[in-house]
């Protein structure tokens, strides 16, 4: 085809869940079938990248470095924080309607194999937040695997226990190794409601 088309196809293939065939179909659509949509998508991506930033409090999605809508919402439960791996996990929990508190995004899980230590995650900010905000409970809403388990133990030993904070972990209706973002709203709601002390 053309180098520009191949470059577009390669860029689209980087999107999660997009294989070579899907990337090729999308590239064909954008390049030849609907250039107006292509221009709108390009403009939206550019605008979003210029405005979207991590929330300075929870590290979820925000705009222009300001606290996000959830952290700014005074009707939210202020002293219980739900800890998640990724900002997309917040969207999954919010969709379930099961949680009206605040969040904290770690940005991943501890993984010696991948060389992800505590300094590469938002763990120090969680400890600071626990110290300064009067947090009484931390809900661990992490995936169901060994790395998440290690991360939970780290939070227990370094954040919750020294401050006398209650630590709970969501119940799971997911198989081992599953991620929260792939669960349906009913499963997430049930998992939050059936959380247990860690």
Buried (B, 14 or more C-beta within 10 A) or exposed (E): EEEEBEEBBEEBBEEEEBEEEBBBBBBBEBBEEEEEEBEEEEEEEEEEEEEEBBBEBBBBBBEEEEBBEBBEEEEBEBEBBBBBBBBBBBEBBBEBEBBEBBBBBBBBBBBEEEEBEBEBBBBEBBBEBBEEEEBBBBBBBBBBBEBBBBBBEBBBEBBBEEEEBEBBBBBBBBEEEBBBBEBEBEBBBBBBEEBEEB
